[in-house]
């Protein structure tokens, strides 16, 4: 029998936004193709959109 893996905990919505002096900001970048509302994943060497696949490589 294979051992069961522990389920990964999903980040809550509050982890993607910051409130500073009454304004809401996000540390993540929005996808230029999909528009506002679709955030890009931040990897070690790139940022990528999970919806359309758009990728920007870091230098």
Buried (B, 14 or more C-beta within 10 A) or exposed (E): EEEEEEEEEEEEEEEEEEEEEEEEEEEEEBBEEBEEEBBBEEEEEEBBBEEEEBEEEEE
